[in-house]
Amino acid sequence: MAENDDDITVVPIPGEEEADRIRKSNERDQEMERKGKQSPHNRGYDEAADGAARVPEVDRVIDE
């Protein structure tokens, strides 16, 4: 246990309204994903989690 109470961060448990809002947001995001669309809310999360960067598109390659 922390020796000093100043080192403790109290995080409230979400109320029922907050839990419903989060659940609905997740359901919208999942529905968009099933349709092959990316939700603005989740944009960038997959790349950040995977540590993957997008490969740039190459129009053409020339040999000089």
C-alpha positions as CSV (number, residue, x, y, z in Angstrom):
1,M,0.0,0.0,0.0
2,A,1.2,3.5,-0.7
3,E,2.9,5.2,2.2
4,N,1.5,8.6,1.2
5,D,-2.2,9.1,0.3
6,D,-1.1,11.8,-2.2
7,D,0.3,9.1,-4.4
8,I,-3.1,7.5,-4.8
9,T,-5.3,8.3,-7.8
10,V,-9.0,7.6,-7.2
11,V,-10.9,6.6,-10.3
12,P,-14.7,6.5,-10.1
13,I,-16.6,3.5,-11.3
14,P,-18.7,4.6,-14.3
15,G,-22.3,5.1,-13.6
16,E,-25.0,3.3,-15.6
17,E,-25.5,6.2,-18.0
18,E,-21.7,6.3,-18.7
19,A,-21.6,2.5,-19.2
20,D,-24.6,2.7,-21.6
21,R,-22.9,5.4,-23.6
22,I,-19.7,3.4,-23.9
23,R,-21.6,0.3,-24.9
24,K,-23.5,2.1,-27.6
25,S,-20.3,3.6,-28.9
26,N,-18.7,0.2,-29.1
27,E,-21.7,-1.3,-30.9
28,R,-21.6,1.5,-33.5
29,D,-17.9,1.0,-34.1
30,Q,-18.3,-2.8,-34.4
31,E,-21.2,-2.3,-36.9
32,M,-19.1,0.0,-39.0
33,E,-16.3,-2.5,-39.0
34,R,-18.6,-5.3,-40.1
35,K,-19.6,-3.1,-43.1
36,G,-15.9,-2.6,-43.9
37,K,-15.9,1.1,-42.8
38,Q,-13.5,2.7,-40.3
39,S,-15.1,4.7,-37.5
40,P,-13.6,8.1,-36.8
41,H,-13.4,7.0,-33.1
42,N,-11.1,4.1,-33.8
43,R,-9.0,5.7,-36.6
44,G,-5.3,4.9,-35.9
45,Y,-6.0,2.6,-32.9
46,D,-5.2,-0.6,-34.9
47,E,-2.0,0.8,-36.3
48,A,-0.9,2.0,-32.9
49,A,-1.7,-1.3,-31.3
50,D,0.0,-3.3,-34.0
51,G,3.0,-1.0,-34.2
52,A,2.5,-1.1,-38.0
53,A,3.0,1.9,-40.2
54,R,1.2,2.2,-43.5
55,V,3.3,1.3,-46.6
56,P,3.3,4.2,-49.0
57,E,1.7,3.7,-52.4
58,V,4.2,3.6,-55.2
59,D,3.1,5.1,-58.5
60,R,6.0,4.0,-60.5
61,V,9.6,2.9,-60.2
62,I,12.3,4.2,-62.5
63,D,15.9,3.0,-62.9
64,E,18.3,5.8,-63.4
